[in-house]
Amino acid sequence: MTHGENMKASDGPVLSADIPLLSIDRLTVQSGGIPLIDELELDVSAGTSVAIIDSGRGSKAALLDAICGLRPAFSGSVRLDGRRLKQAFSVKTFWGVLFTGILVGLLCAAAAVDIDRLWLAVVKRGLVVDEPFTPATFGRRLRSYFRAELAVDRLAGNWRIVTADGREVLAVRRDLSEAQELRNQMQAAVTARRTGPGVVPDITDLVGDANEPQRELLLDETTLDRLAAGKRRIRFRGWSAFICGLFLGIGMSLAIWQRGRRSPEVAARAGVARTFRSPRNFPAMTVFENILVAVEQGVYRKSSSWWPHVNKANCIERTEDLIRSVGLIDQSFSFASNLTRYEQRCLEIARGLAMDPRILLVDEPADGMNTQQQHAMADLLKEVCKGALTLVVTSAGSDPFALICDRTVHLSPN
Amino acid sequence: MNIQCASLSCLMKWSKKNWEIPVFTILALAPWFHPALAGGLGGQITSVLIICIAALGLNVMVGFTGLLHLGIASFFGLGGLFLAILTVPMNPLEIGFLPAVFVSVSVTAAIGTLLGSPTLRLRGEYLAIVTLGFGEVVRVLFLNLENVTGGTQGLGPIPPPGSGIFVTGIDLGREFVVDSRWFYYLSLIVLFVVVLLVRVLEKSTLGRAWIAVREEPLAAATIGISATKVRLSAFTIAAGIAGLAGCLSVASIGTTGDPNAFGFNRSVAILCAVIIGGLGSISGTLVGVTILFGFDIVVIPWVDSWMQRIQEQVFDVSFFTLGSWRLALVGIALIVVMRFRPVGLIPSRRFAAELQESQQ
């Protein structure tokens, strides 16, 4: 497959001679392994119009799809004003990805350290022992949870000495101060065990009461070792879950970002408008709304602020101008689904113009129209472009659209 | 005579366009004419109004943006849960009602954004499955995080709004508990604000972008609308509004109650109400909820108590209750509406246009 290029009339205004507005470099587009477009090179200068002619149907649509990002290119590149039509990795993307990663990491960590018991240790236990809830006490209890320190809990009028997550009861006392004293003793033993062999304390007495069968307190070497290892265990779980979640979140958001890099909206924001072979309008919106939505998006595209101010009156005025210029002013308030095919095409072109594009791609405007309508459409396109707008039209070759363009390009299989 | 007719038709036209004003005026004046609204009936109608709010949130997503959402009740429950966590005296935070509502609505909306951002690129049916799964996950979490959510018992008692505020020596919080008209008015005001908000959103730039994405995503993309962002905004707003409704609900009941109430059944019931009323239509949504939930919450208990009395007088036993047939009745109503009025009872003009197109 090659491409023939046939300079027909190159007297159109050339605005920037060195960098063409649209430059396609060795573009290959495949469909199911079969090349639709093979190593195409095409430069379109600003303000000129090009007709792309091919008797087959697939290649032209594939070319327009590849330009506006609907279809991925197999190889080669499409540049508008020397820039690829891809979203760049900006500072905003970086912070977004990082924020997502940290958030997913925190969620994973919360699940791994058991948020239910964390809540018990940090919030509920403070209420039980009547501690005021201030940031300082909150922080202290949070730290003690992650250090797996022993705690005092209440059950049915008794005070229990429990592990930080409340799973294991070590001793029961009737009196709060007595329980706290015992807890401090045991905590000292556990802390000593963490750093060295420590001393197994001489705390052997009977615990339990009427509610709980009496049993002997077992603070032997194995229990001590287990309690001492608690800190390492919970920290390991928390950190490993956080790091896994961090990478998962960063990876996921990067993958999502990568998939959305080359998409029609990115091309549209760079200033590429297109129409489709069978017109695609918003059927349940009126003609007026169809254009208005595009005008507003054009305003959003131009403004760099985060929350752009849309001047409603200006938008409405511009919408009316556009509808008048394509001759649909009588049908402004009828639904787009009630228009004829010719009117739908006009509407689509007006919608393309509404976002104030730099280049307009029109896919087979001749399709499904009689000769008279084709001529009217060609006049309309010539009128709306008037040398300022760059135009790429595809056609089957036997219609008036090739005539209104500055040059024609044949995508013909030899 | 002629002038009267003209003015009447003019009034009709006006009230068709601004239907909120007469409807909300009647609802606001109702407690004066019907004193029973201060008692149990007021509480029942309040819960219908609250579900209206949640259904409006769902309508933003299903009606305007065209995304099927099967987990709206989980956002309803999340909003209520956060309010409960922030206000119950069991927990140390105990911030006031208004800041708690503000925080819980924002957190619920943020959770909506988080759930939506990776999943809104999915096509319709997959998104429906994701929301369905999320609803179940939330319900199971509610049941199992016992220390946080209170498990099956729920968190409570939630202090009523305005507790601790004294106006001329009367404790507002006590008034809220004693007289259900207070909650009735609170829900009515919130519903009115939400109706206005949804109406403004529908006519805004964002609303047009929602409808554009629903109608023709490809064409919307070629004019620079990012479908994901637009859908995400709808998801967030739906979650936030549902969370607000959840806050009101738990505050009026006084406890978060059984988490199973926020499960799949509630979600589908709200979705049915939106569909019966008319997708994408605000007045239709309100009518749908009033019919479906009004029937369920208000009419059935009333009819049942009445029927029980008659049966006991005549046969000495009560053997038939309408309550046991209510789901069947709802199902029949749904089938009948879908058969004879597929666009809903009060369709939006857009959906009516679409149906007309498909019939041609």
HADDOCK unambig.tbl for C-alpha pairs under 7 A between the chains (distance, minus, plus):
assign (segid A and resid 116 and name CA) (segid B and resid 145 and name CA) 5.34 0.50 0.50
assign (segid A and resid 116 and name CA) (segid B and resid 146 and name CA) 6.91 0.50 0.50
assign (segid A and resid 116 and name CA) (segid B and resid 147 and name CA) 5.63 0.50 0.50
assign (segid A and resid 116 and name CA) (segid B and resid 148 and name CA) 6.14 0.50 0.50
assign (segid A and resid 119 and name CA) (segid B and resid 147 and name CA) 6.61 0.50 0.50
assign (segid A and resid 119 and name CA) (segid B and resid 148 and name CA) 6.43 0.50 0.50
assign (segid A and resid 120 and name CA) (segid B and resid 147 and name CA) 5.95 0.50 0.50
assign (segid A and resid 133 and name CA) (segid B and resid 92 and name CA) 6.18 0.50 0.50
assign (segid A and resid 264 and name CA) (segid B and resid 221 and name CA) 5.43 0.50 0.50
assign (segid A and resid 264 and name CA) (segid B and resid 222 and name CA) 5.39 0.50 0.50
assign (segid A and resid 265 and name CA) (segid B and resid 221 and name CA) 4.82 0.50 0.50
assign (segid A and resid 265 and name CA) (segid B and resid 222 and name CA) 5.75 0.50 0.50
assign (segid A and resid 265 and name CA) (segid B and resid 223 and name CA) 6.82 0.50 0.50
assign (segid A and resid 265 and name CA) (segid B and resid 224 and name CA) 4.21 0.50 0.50
assign (segid A and resid 265 and name CA) (segid B and resid 225 and name CA) 5.99 0.50 0.50
assign (segid A and resid 265 and name CA) (segid B and resid 226 and name CA) 5.84 0.50 0.50
assign (segid A and resid 266 and name CA) (segid B and resid 224 and name CA) 6.89 0.50 0.50
assign (segid A and resid 268 and name CA) (segid B and resid 222 and name CA) 5.56 0.50 0.50
assign (segid A and resid 268 and name CA) (segid B and resid 223 and name CA) 5.70 0.50 0.50
assign (segid A and resid 268 and name CA) (segid B and resid 224 and name CA) 4.77 0.50 0.50
assign (segid A and resid 269 and name CA) (segid B and resid 224 and name CA) 5.41 0.50 0.50
assign (segid A and resid 273 and name CA) (segid B and resid 222 and name CA) 6.21 0.50 0.50
assign (segid A and resid 273 and name CA) (segid B and resid 223 and name CA) 6.61 0.50 0.50
assign (segid A and resid 274 and name CA) (segid B and resid 222 and name CA) 6.55 0.50 0.50
assign (segid A and resid 280 and name CA) (segid B and resid 219 and name CA) 6.05 0.50 0.50
assign (segid A and resid 281 and name CA) (segid B and resid 216 and name CA) 6.90 0.50 0.50
assign (segid A and resid 281 and name CA) (segid B and resid 219 and name CA) 6.69 0.50 0.50
assign (segid A and resid 282 and name CA) (segid B and resid 212 and name CA) 6.01 0.50 0.50
assign (segid A and resid 282 and name CA) (segid B and resid 215 and name CA) 5.36 0.50 0.50
assign (segid A and resid 282 and name CA) (segid B and resid 216 and name CA) 5.89 0.50 0.50
assign (segid A and resid 283 and name CA) (segid B and resid 215 and name CA) 6.75 0.50 0.50
assign (segid A and resid 284 and name CA) (segid B and resid 350 and name CA) 5.05 0.50 0.50
assign (segid A and resid 284 and name CA) (segid B and resid 353 and name CA) 6.19 0.50 0.50
assign (segid A and resid 284 and name CA) (segid B and resid 354 and name CA) 5.91 0.50 0.50
assign (segid A and resid 285 and name CA) (segid B and resid 350 and name CA) 6.86 0.50 0.50
assign (segid A and resid 293 and name CA) (segid B and resid 205 and name CA) 6.93 0.50 0.50
assign (segid A and resid 293 and name CA) (segid B and resid 208 and name CA) 6.17 0.50 0.50
assign (segid A and resid 293 and name CA) (segid B and resid 209 and name CA) 6.62 0.50 0.50
assign (segid A and resid 294 and name CA) (segid B and resid 223 and name CA) 5.89 0.50 0.50
assign (segid A and resid 296 and name CA) (segid B and resid 205 and name CA) 6.95 0.50 0.50
assign (segid A and resid 297 and name CA) (segid B and resid 223 and name CA) 6.94 0.50 0.50
assign (segid A and resid 297 and name CA) (segid B and resid 224 and name CA) 6.49 0.50 0.50
assign (segid A and resid 297 and name CA) (segid B and resid 225 and name CA) 6.90 0.50 0.50
assign (segid A and resid 337 and name CA) (segid B and resid 357 and name CA) 6.72 0.50 0.50
assign (segid A and resid 352 and name CA) (segid B and resid 223 and name CA) 6.89 0.50 0.50
assign (segid A and resid 355 and name CA) (segid B and resid 223 and name CA) 6.52 0.50 0.50
